[in-house]
Amino acid sequence: MPTSGLHRKVSKFTAEELLDEMDEAGVDAALIHPPSGWDPDANALAIEAAQKYPERFAVMGQFPLDHPEHRKLVHGWRKQPGMMGLRWPLLLEAQQKWLCDGSLEWLWPAAEREGLPIAMMGGLFLPKFREIAERHPRLKMVLDHCGLNRRGQDAAAFIHLDELVALAKLPNVAVKATGAPHYSTQGYPYRNIQDGLHRIFDAFGPKRFFWGTDITRMPCSYRQCVSFFTDELAWLKGSELEDVMGRGLCEWIGWDYRF
């Protein structure tokens, strides 16, 4: 099996193990992103978890984009248990070339027709991300991992911040603030990234700025991933905090979750 990068080095991570961690951290539900690069069975495992625990899990799934025979899967994609949309990180340079060589031009209108939101590591290719969002205004697009420079930390993570917040003018673009602690080399509560997160929040607002974790890669506990947002960000309170901590995401992707 390919390497899992900075993620936990374990041979398996079950739904039940995750539920135990969620309960300890005070997390009611989770949107699963099956890793497309290093676990070929991840999509099926995520769907199985959502089917078994529909009140706790939903899925933004994936399929290999370099196999043309899989294109037909987009039609009826949401009929799968717990399936809310599509997600590809496109971390590799070879994968990002697909954004420019026409390989994915079929995907955007297909997802748009099906009402499927698409999440990507758009911080690695913001100009192209913006171009796609502008050409397909009815396609909901999500910038994963805060939309920042995933290969940088501290100030280097925010080198494209102006370009990122400018995307807030497009109503079909949202930011998933996953992996935030990773962007700081300081310890909890990561004070040196709080102002940058505030600026992203101010641009996108509580309905398009979503809390998340990427928990198997974080330098802190699951509970600290929660309390970093609920307790440490002085500008995030009341109904806006409720939106950021789950309500806004569920509305955006169409997860009929009971709050």
N, C-alpha and C positions, 0 to 999 in steps of 0.2 A: 504494500500500500504506500502511496506517496507520502512524503512528510507532511505533518500538520503544522509546520511553521512554529509560531509562538504559542500555539494552543497546547493544552494539557497533553502530556504523552501517556495516554491510556489506550488500552485495546478496545474498550467499549465505554459508552456513557448512556445509560438507559433512561427512559422516561421517568421511571420511579426514582432513580438517583437525582434527577433534576428536580422532581417535585419535592423531595426532601430538602434540597437546597433552597428552593423557592419558598417553602413554608418557613424555614428558619430565617430567611431574609425578609419575609413579609410581602412576597410577590404573589399576587393572585393568579396571574395568567401570563403566558409568554407567546410571542410570535417566533416560530422556529424558522431559521434560515439553514437548510441543509447544505453542508459544504460540498460544492460541486467538484473540487479538485482532488480531494484525498480520501473520499469515502464513496464509492460507486453506489452503495446501498442507502445513502443518507436520505434521499427523497422518500423512499418507501418506509424507512424507519420513522420519519417525521409524520407522514400521513397516518401510519399505524398509531402513533402517540395521540394525534388529534382525534382519531376515531375512538380510541379507548378513553380519552379524557377530554371530551369536547368543551367542557367548561374551563379548561386550563390551557389548552394549546390550539393554536392555528398555525398555518404554514404559508410562507412565501417560497414556493418551490422552484425547481429548475429542471432543465434537460440539456443534453449536449447541443450546443449551438452549431457545431461544425458537422452535424449529421443532417443533411437536408430532409431525410425521411421523417425526422421528428417535427417538422414544421406543422404538421396536421394536429399535433397535440394541443396547440393553443385553443382550437375550437373545443368548447366544453371543458376547459381546464378547471373551472371552479366547481365542477360536479364532483370532484374528488373530496373526500372527507377533510374538512377544515381548511381547504385551499382558498387563499385570499388573493394570490397574485403570483408574480414572477420575480426572481432575484438572481442576478449574476454579478460577482465582484469585478470581473474583467481585470484582474491584477496583472496579468502577464502582458508584455509588450506585443506578443503575437496575437493575443486576444483583442487588444485595443486597436489593432490594425483593422479588425473587422468593422469597426465603427466608421472607417474612412474608405474602405475598398468596396463598399456596397453589399457586403456579405449579410448585413443585418437589416437591409432596407425593407425586407418583407415583414420583420418582426413588429416594428412600431405601429403600422396601420392595423395589423392583425390583433395586437393587444388592445389597441384603441377600440376596435369594433367589439371586442369581447368584454370591454370594461375592466381590463386587468391592469392594476398598478404594477409598475416595474421599479425595482430598487437596484441601484448599482453603486459602485465606489466612484461616483462621479467626480469626487475631488481630485482624482488622477487625470481627468480629461474634461475639465469644466467647459471649455469652449465648445466641444462637440456635444456635451450634455445639453448645453443651452440651445444649440442648433436643433437638436432633436425635439426638445420641449417646445420650441417656437413653431416648428413645422407640424406638430401634432398636439394642438391645444386641448384636446379632449383625453389625452393620455396622461394619467397621473404618474408622475415620476418622483422617486424618492432618492435623495442623496444619502448614502450610508456613511456611518462613522463621521458624523458632523459635517461632511462635505469638505473636510480639511485635507492637508497634505499628509497622507497616511504614513509616508516614509520619514516624516520629521517629528520632532518633539519640541516642546516649549515654543519659543518664537517661530522656529522653523515650520511648525505645524500650521501656522496662520499666514504663511506667505502669500496666499491667494485670497485672503479674507475679503478684500474689496470686490473681487470678481464673484465670490460666493454670495455675498449679501445682495449684489445686484440681481441675482437670479430670483429674489423674492418678489420682483415685479411680475413674474410669471405665475399666475394663480394655480397652475397645474404642477408646481414644483414644491416639495416639502423636504425637510431635513430630519433625518433620524439621528439623534445625538447619542449614538452607540459608541462604545469604546473611548469615551472622553478621558477617563483616568490614564489611559495609555499615552496620551499626548503630553503629559507632564512628567518630568523627571523628579519633581518634588514629591514629598509624601502627602498623604491625605491631610487637608481637604483641597489640595491642588490649586492653591490660590493664584498661581501664575497663569492659569487658563480661564479663570472665571470671567474676566472682562471680555475675552474673546467670545465665549459662549453667550454672554449677555448681548453682545452686538448681533450675533446670529439670531437669537431669540427676538430681539427688537425688530429685526428685519422681517422675519417670517411670522411672528406672532404665535400664540399658544395653540392654535389649531393646525399649524404646519411645522411644529418643532416638537419632536417626540423623544421621550426618554427611552433608553435601551441599554444593553450591557455588552454583549459579546463576551459572556461571563467566563468561558473557558480560556480567555486570553488576558484577563484583567489582572493588574498588579495588586488588587485589593480584594476584600471579601465582597460577597454578593450584597450583604447588608450595607456596606459602605458605598457600593454603587447606587443604592437607593438613597441613603441619607445624604450623599453628596448633593443631590438635587433637592431633597425635601427639607434639609436642615442647613445647608451651607450656602446656598445661593439666595442672598437676601432679597433679590429682586423677583423671586418666584414665590408667589403666595396665592392663597385662596382658590378661586375657580380656575385661574390660569395654571396653577400648579396641578390641579386635577386634570386639566386638559393635557398638559405635558406628560403626566405620569400614566396616560393610557387612553383617556377618553378621546382625545384628538386623533390618535392613531387608529382606533377602532372605527371612528367616523370616516376617516380617510380611505381605509381599505375595505370598508363595508363589513366589518366583523360585528355582528349583532350580539355584542357582549352585554350581559346584565350587570350594571354597576350598582 
